[in-house]
């Protein structure tokens, strides 16, 4: 008789043994898990975008970006890449600006109101679109546009309240932050994209949208920069672009996570803005063409089969006296067409002499070493001529550049120094050009007599393609150049600078510039640019100006 064997139990795993030991304590463990979850939620709430002032994400996560998308990364590249300005934009867009200009200004024929100067938003001067009640708070709507586009520049002299940006008809903003922190580079938009220059708060940062954009602020009473009392005067400018509806599928609307996805691009472009000398990196195909002296002039001739471009002009100027630099001339001929013929010193963005500074297109050194990084395309040949500057040395850096039906010539136009009366008030004409192209920058010089008051209340006015009312109507001369409150302070940024600021008070010579990259202004038929001469005194001033633009032959 065979004995039936008893089955042996299967050994338990380590995990099973631990489960057996913890089974009596499951109630306590569940309680701890619930408490931990509540703590995590409390931490998230206190560090959430709405609590910290950072962007609230839309409900949908962004899709992976394709190389053909127009999103934050691609637009950041445009911010620092001057070569993109030398071709008609693809896809085309129309540039606009919303601002707190005085709404009494309606027509040049109504001269009293045309120079109205209450260029701020307040309850008495509602120089904004409307007021909305949202979640129990008042929001002042500064911009509300339909269609695909992008915000490209924000500026204020009076940062106040919380700025909110809504895109594509979402109820929640994709950007929500205290305006002071946001435009000072202390929030979502880092320095140097957002920064303070001579009391002006600016942000050059793209916020693309596919279908619509609305910008609001929940307060228009700001801290007074001069007294402890509050100031109910809110100044703002918002530059933006709108694409044709057909471009909407290519637009990738802003999402807070774009700041992480675009991290490497963000870091690289920030380094270029901090060190503009890095804006142009020569390719292996580049060649250097030296200037050759011929009597009272020096010239360099560049050629490139199939098309080329001067990518860099490097000059070492011996005589840097103001009068000498104004007397000497720089001339550029592209395929035999004179596109530049201007005073040598002023060409580099500061006048009437050389004041050391750095910007994206120009570097001016203390030793008379001046560099231009504007790309200057040509079909077959280009010639640079410098006259009346003895002992000048330098070279051109030339690269192949295929010429297409979108390629543009570089232009710099000069308005010679002129003495003008400040009464009656008038508009100074900086540029009026017929044809198609892209406007990319301004140098403005003015000399104020001793003891005179502030000269710069005048607004910029830009008409594009025959508009009856300018689509760009500013809030003051210093506001256009990115500073505020008539501050006599020199500053230098990659995209704007005040290189001279008088000799005390508002006396003496002032020189300032602004360069448009992401906020460049395309035009198809005509572009006209005026700045009001709005002076607090009945006196005379002298002024001169340079404008930079690209245009078809």
C-alpha positions in Angstrom: 0.0 0.0 0.0 1.4 3.2 -1.1 1.2 6.2 1.3 -0.2 9.3 -0.3 2.3 12.1 0.0 1.3 15.5 1.4 1.7 18.4 -1.1 4.5 21.0 -0.1 3.4 24.6 -0.1 5.0 27.0 -2.7 7.5 29.4 -1.2 6.2 33.0 -0.9 8.0 35.9 -2.7 9.5 38.9 -0.8 6.7 41.1 -2.0 4.1 38.7 -0.7 5.8 38.5 2.7 5.8 42.3 3.0 2.1 42.5 2.0 1.3 39.9 4.8 3.2 42.0 7.3 1.5 45.3 6.3 -2.1 44.0 6.0 -3.0 44.9 9.6 -1.8 48.4 9.0 -3.7 49.1 5.7 -6.1 51.6 7.4 -3.3 53.8 8.6 -1.5 53.6 5.3 -4.6 54.7 3.4 -4.9 57.7 5.8 -1.3 58.7 5.2 -1.8 58.5 1.4 -4.8 60.7 1.6 -3.0 63.3 3.7 0.1 63.2 1.4 -2.2 63.8 -1.6 -3.8 66.8 0.1 -0.4 68.2 0.9 0.7 67.8 -2.7 -2.4 69.5 -3.9 -1.9 72.4 -1.4 1.8 72.7 -2.6 0.6 72.8 -6.3 -2.0 75.4 -5.5 0.6 77.7 -3.8 3.0 77.2 -6.6 0.6 77.0 -9.5 0.7 79.5 -12.4 -2.2 81.6 -11.0 -0.5 81.9 -7.6 3.0 82.7 -8.9 1.8 85.0 -11.7 3.0 82.6 -14.4 1.0 81.4 -17.4 -2.1 79.3 -17.0 -1.9 76.5 -19.6 -4.8 75.9 -22.0 -6.8 72.7 -21.6 -5.0 71.0 -24.5 -1.3 70.2 -24.4 0.6 71.4 -27.4 1.3 69.0 -30.3 4.9 68.2 -31.2 6.3 71.0 -33.4 7.2 70.5 -37.0 9.9 72.3 -38.8 7.3 74.2 -40.8 5.5 75.5 -37.7 5.7 79.2 -36.7 6.0 79.0 -32.9 8.0 80.5 -30.1 11.2 78.9 -31.2 11.1 80.0 -34.8 10.1 83.5 -33.8 12.9 83.7 -31.3 15.3 83.0 -34.2 13.8 85.9 -36.1 14.4 88.2 -33.2 18.2 87.9 -33.5 18.7 86.8 -37.2 19.3 90.0 -39.3 19.5 87.9 -42.5 15.7 87.3 -42.4 15.1 91.0 -42.9 16.8 90.9 -46.3 14.0 88.9 -47.8 10.2 89.5 -48.0 8.7 87.6 -45.1 7.3 84.1 -45.7 4.5 83.8 -44.9 3.6 87.5 -45.4 2.3 89.4 -42.4 1.0 92.9 -41.7 2.5 94.8 -38.7 0.4 96.8 -36.3 0.6 98.6 -33.0 -2.0 99.3 -30.2 -1.2 102.1 -27.8 -2.6 104.6 -25.4 -2.3 107.5 -27.9 -4.7 110.4 -27.3 -7.9 109.4 -29.2 -8.7 113.0 -29.9 -6.0 112.8 -32.7 -8.1 111.9 -35.7 -6.9 113.9 -38.8 -4.0 116.0 -39.9 -6.5 118.6 -41.1 -7.6 119.1 -37.4 -4.3 120.5 -36.2 -5.3 121.3 -32.7 -6.4 117.7 -32.0 -3.7 116.1 -34.2 -1.1 117.0 -31.6 -3.2 116.2 -28.6 -0.9 115.0 -25.9 -2.9 113.0 -23.2 -1.3 109.8 -24.4 -2.3 107.6 -21.4 -5.2 105.5 -20.3 -7.3 106.7 -17.3 -11.0 106.9 -16.4 -11.1 110.4 -17.9 -9.0 109.3 -20.9 -10.2 105.8 -21.8 -7.5 105.3 -24.4 -8.1 101.5 -24.5 -10.8 99.3 -26.1 -13.3 98.6 -23.3 -13.6 97.3 -19.7 -14.8 93.8 -18.9 -15.9 92.1 -15.7 -14.2 88.7 -15.4 -14.3 86.6 -12.2 -15.3 89.6 -10.1 -12.4 91.8 -11.4 -12.2 94.6 -13.9 -10.0 94.0 -16.9 -9.1 96.9 -19.2 -8.8 95.5 -22.8 -5.8 96.9 -24.5 -5.9 94.7 -27.6 -8.5 92.3 -29.2 -7.7 91.0 -32.6 -8.9 88.1 -34.8 -6.8 85.9 -37.0 -3.4 84.2 -36.8 -0.5 86.4 -35.6 1.9 87.1 -32.8 2.6 89.7 -30.1 6.2 90.9 -30.6 6.8 93.8 -28.3 5.3 95.2 -25.1 6.3 98.5 -23.6 5.1 100.7 -20.7 6.3 103.6 -18.6 3.8 102.7 -15.8 3.9 99.0 -15.0 0.8 98.2 -12.9 -1.6 95.4 -12.1 -1.6 92.0 -13.7 -1.2 91.6 -17.4 -3.1 88.8 -19.0 -2.9 87.4 -22.5 -5.7 85.2 -23.9 -5.3 83.4 -27.2 -7.7 81.5 -29.5 -10.8 82.4 -27.5 -9.7 80.5 -24.4 -11.3 81.6 -21.2 -8.1 81.2 -19.3 -5.0 83.3 -20.1 -1.9 81.6 -21.4 0.2 84.4 -19.7 -0.8 86.0 -16.4 1.8 87.9 -14.4 2.3 91.2 -12.5 3.2 93.7 -15.2 6.1 95.1 -13.2 7.8 91.7 -12.8 7.0 90.6 -16.3 8.5 93.6 -18.2 11.4 93.8 -15.8 12.6 90.3 -16.7 11.6 88.8 -13.3 8.8 86.5 -14.3 8.0 84.3 -17.3 10.0 86.4 -19.8 13.6 86.4 -18.7 16.2 89.1 -19.3 17.4 90.4 -21.7 14.2 89.8 -23.6 12.4 91.8 -20.9 14.3 94.6 -19.3 14.3 98.2 -17.9 16.1 101.0 -19.8 16.0 104.6 -18.5 12.6 104.0 -16.7 11.1 102.3 -19.8 9.9 98.7 -19.4 10.1 96.6 -22.6 9.7 93.0 -23.6 10.8 91.7 -27.0 9.3 88.3 -26.9 7.0 86.4 -29.3 3.6 85.2 -28.2 2.0 83.5 -31.3 -1.7 82.8 -31.7 -3.6 80.9 -34.3 -7.1 82.4 -34.2 -7.3 85.4 -31.8 -5.5 87.4 -29.1 -6.8 89.6 -26.3 -4.5 91.5 -23.9 -5.8 93.0 -20.7 -4.6 94.7 -17.5 -6.6 94.8 -14.3 -5.4 98.2 -13.0 -4.6 101.5 -14.6 -3.3 103.3 -11.5 0.4 103.0 -11.3 3.1 104.0 -8.7 4.3 107.5 -9.5 8.1 107.3 -10.3 8.6 110.8 -8.8 6.3 111.1 -5.8 4.7 108.7 -3.2 1.2 109.4 -4.6 -0.3 107.0 -7.1 -0.6 108.0 -10.8 -3.7 107.4 -12.8 -1.9 107.5 -16.1 -1.2 104.2 -17.8 1.0 104.3 -20.9 1.3 101.3 -23.1 2.4 100.1 -26.6 1.8 96.6 -28.0 3.4 95.7 -31.3 2.0 92.7 -33.1 1.7 91.1 -36.5 -1.2 89.4 -38.3 -0.8 86.7 -40.9 -3.3 85.8 -43.7 -5.9 83.3 -42.7 -4.2 80.7 -44.9 -1.2 80.7 -42.6 -3.3 79.6 -39.5 -2.4 75.9 -39.8 1.3 76.8 -39.5 0.9 78.9 -36.4 1.6 77.2 -33.1 -0.2 79.2 -30.4 1.8 80.0 -27.3 1.8 77.5 -24.5 3.6 78.0 -21.2 5.5 74.7 -21.8 7.0 76.3 -24.9 9.4 78.1 -22.5 10.8 74.7 -21.6 10.8 73.2 -25.1 12.5 76.3 -26.5 15.1 76.3 -23.7 18.2 75.8 -25.9 17.0 78.4 -28.4 16.1 80.8 -25.6 19.6 80.5 -24.1 21.3 80.9 -27.4 19.3 84.0 -28.5 19.8 85.5 -25.0 23.5 85.2 -25.4 23.3 86.9 -28.8 21.3 89.8 -27.3 23.9 90.2 -24.5 26.8 89.9 -26.9 25.7 91.2 -30.3 29.1 90.5 -31.8 27.9 86.9 -31.9 25.0 87.8 -34.2 26.9 86.9 -37.3 29.0 83.7 -37.6 30.8 83.5 -40.9 30.4 80.4 -43.0 33.4 78.6 -44.6 32.5 80.2 -47.9 33.0 83.7 -46.7 35.8 85.9 -48.1 37.3 89.1 -46.9 37.6 92.0 -49.3 39.9 94.9 -48.1 39.3 98.6 -48.7 41.8 100.0 -51.1 42.8 103.7 -50.8 42.5 105.8 -54.0 43.3 109.4 -53.3 40.7 110.9 -51.0 38.6 107.8 -51.0 38.8 104.1 -50.1 36.7 101.4 -51.8 36.1 97.7 -51.9 34.4 95.8 -54.7 32.6 92.5 -54.0 31.3 89.9 -56.5 29.7 86.6 -56.2 28.4 84.3 -59.0 24.7 83.7 -58.7 24.3 86.4 -56.0 26.0 87.4 -52.8 25.8 89.6 -49.7 28.0 91.8 -47.7 27.5 90.3 -44.3 29.9 92.5 -42.3 31.6 95.9 -42.7 34.6 96.4 -40.4 36.2 99.8 -40.5 39.0 101.4 -38.5 38.4 105.2 -38.5 41.4 107.4 -37.7 39.8 110.8 -37.5 36.8 110.4 -35.0 36.1 114.1 -34.4 32.4 114.9 -34.8 32.9 117.3 -37.7 35.1 114.9 -39.5 32.6 112.0 -39.2 29.8 114.2 -40.4 31.9 115.4 -43.4 33.0 111.9 -44.5 30.5 109.8 -46.4 29.8 106.1 -46.8 28.2 105.0 -50.1 27.0 101.6 -51.1 26.2 100.6 -54.7 24.4 97.3 -55.2 24.4 96.2 -58.8 25.1 99.8 -59.8 22.2 101.2 -57.7 23.1 103.7 -54.9 21.3 102.4 -51.9 23.3 104.2 -49.2 24.9 107.6 -49.3 25.1 109.0 -45.7 27.6 110.6 -43.2 30.1 108.0 -42.1 29.6 108.4 -38.4 25.8 108.5 -38.3 25.6 105.4 -40.4 26.6 103.4 -37.4 23.6 104.4 -35.4 24.9 107.2 -33.2 25.5 110.9 -34.0 26.9 113.3 -34.7 30.1 111.5 -33.7 31.1 108.1 -32.5 29.8 107.1 -29.1 30.9 103.6 -28.1 27.9 101.2 -27.8 26.8 97.7 -29.0 23.6 96.7 -30.8 22.5 93.8 -32.9 23.4 95.5 -36.2 26.2 97.8 -35.1 29.3 97.9 -32.8 31.1 101.2 -32.2 34.4 100.9 -30.3 36.3 103.5 -28.3 39.2 103.3 -30.7 37.2 104.1 -33.9 36.6 100.5 -34.8 33.1 100.4 -36.3 31.2 97.3 -37.4 28.0 96.9 -39.4 26.2 93.5 -39.4 23.3 94.4 -41.7 23.2 91.9 -44.5 23.5 93.7 -47.9 22.5 91.3 -50.8 23.4 91.9 -54.5 22.7 90.1 -57.7 26.2 90.4 -59.2 28.3 93.0 -57.5 28.5 95.5 -54.7 30.8 98.5 -54.1 31.5 100.3 -50.8 33.1 103.7 -51.0 34.3 105.9 -48.1 35.2 109.5 -49.0 36.9 112.3 -47.0 38.1 110.0 -44.2 41.9 109.9 -44.7 43.7 106.9 -43.3 40.6 104.8 -43.0 41.2 101.0 -43.2 38.8 98.1 -43.2 37.3 95.2 -45.1 34.1 93.6 -46.2 33.0 90.0 -45.3 31.2 88.6 -48.3 29.3 85.4 -48.7 27.2 83.7 -51.4 23.5 84.6 -51.2 21.2 83.3 -53.9 19.1 86.1 -55.5 15.4 85.3 -55.7 12.1 87.2 -56.2 12.0 87.8 -52.5 15.5 89.2 -52.1 15.8 92.9 -51.0 18.5 95.6 -51.2 19.6 97.3 -48.0 19.0 101.0 -47.8 19.9 103.8 -45.4 18.4 107.2 -45.9 19.7 110.4 -44.3 17.8 113.5 -43.2 20.5 116.3 -42.9 20.7 118.4 -39.8 18.1 121.1 -39.9 17.1 124.0 -37.6 13.4 124.2 -37.0 11.0 126.3 -34.9 9.0 124.4 -32.3 5.9 126.6 -32.9 3.6 125.9 -34.6 3.9 122.2 -33.8 4.7 120.1 -36.8 5.5 116.6 -37.9 9.1 115.8 -38.8 9.3 113.6 -42.0 11.9 110.9 -41.4 11.1 108.7 -44.4 8.7 108.4 -47.3 9.5 105.6 -49.7 7.4 104.2 -52.6 7.6 100.5 -53.4 7.8 97.2 -51.5 10.1 96.3 -48.6 10.6 96.1 -44.9 11.3 99.0 -42.4 14.0 98.0 -39.9 15.3 100.9 -37.9 15.9 104.5 -36.9 18.6 106.8 -35.7 17.3 110.2 -34.3 19.6 113.1 -33.3 18.4 116.3 -31.7 20.2 119.3 -30.2 18.2 121.3 -27.6 19.2 124.9 -26.7 20.5 125.8 -23.2 17.9 126.1 -20.6 15.1 124.7 -22.8 12.5 122.3 -21.5 11.8 118.7 -22.7 11.7 118.4 -26.4 10.4 114.8 -26.8 6.6 114.7 -26.3 6.1 114.0 -30.0 4.5 110.7 -31.1 5.7 108.5 -33.9 3.3 108.1 -36.8 3.7 105.4 -39.5 1.5 105.0 -42.5 1.7 101.7 -44.4 0.5 101.3 -48.0 -1.5 104.5 -48.3 -3.5 104.3 -45.0 -5.6 107.4 -44.3 -4.8 107.1 -40.5 -1.4 105.7 -39.3 -1.5 102.1 -38.1 1.4 103.1 -35.7 0.5 106.0 -33.5 2.8 106.3 -30.5 2.8 108.0 -27.1 6.0 110.0 -27.1 9.4 110.2 -28.8 11.3 108.5 -25.9 8.6 105.8 -25.8 9.2 104.8 -29.4 12.9 104.4 -28.5 12.1 102.2 -25.5 12.7 104.5 -22.5 10.4 106.8 -20.5 9.8 110.0 -18.6 12.4 112.1 -20.6 15.2 110.3 -18.6 18.6 111.8 -19.5 20.3 108.4 -19.0 22.5 106.6 -21.5 21.8 103.0 -22.1 22.5 100.3 -24.6 20.6 97.2 -25.6 20.8 95.0 -28.6 17.6 96.5 -30.1 17.6 100.1 -28.8 19.9 102.6 -27.2 20.3 106.2 -26.1 24.0 106.9 -26.9 23.9 110.6 -26.0 21.8 112.3 -23.4 22.6 116.0 -23.4 25.0 117.9 -21.1 22.7 118.5 -18.1 18.9 118.7 -17.8 17.6 118.7 -21.3 20.3 120.8 -22.9 22.7 119.7 -25.6 22.9 116.8 -28.1 20.8 113.7 -27.8 21.1 110.6 -29.9 19.0 107.4 -29.8 18.2 104.5 -32.0 15.8 101.6 -32.4 16.1 98.5 -34.6 13.2 96.4 -35.7 13.7 92.7 -36.1 10.8 90.7 -34.8 8.8 93.9 -35.0 10.0 94.8 -38.5 7.3 96.5 -40.6 6.7 95.2 -44.2 5.1 97.4 -46.8 3.9 96.6 -50.3 3.4 100.0 -51.9 4.5 102.8 -49.6 5.9 103.6 -46.1 5.8 107.0 -44.4 7.3 107.8 -41.1 6.9 111.0 -39.1 7.7 112.0 -35.6 5.9 115.0 -34.0 8.0 117.9 -32.9 6.2 118.5 -29.6 8.3 120.8 -27.4 7.3 122.4 -24.1 9.0 125.7 -25.1 8.6 128.0 -28.0 12.2 127.8 -29.3 14.3 126.3 -32.1 16.0 122.9 -32.2 18.2 121.2 -34.7 17.6 117.6 -35.7 18.8 114.9 -38.1 17.9 111.3 -38.7 18.8 108.0 -40.4 16.3 105.4 -41.4 17.2 101.8 -42.3 15.0 99.6 -44.6 15.1 96.9 -47.2 13.4 97.3 -50.6 13.0 95.6 -53.9 15.3 97.0 -56.7 
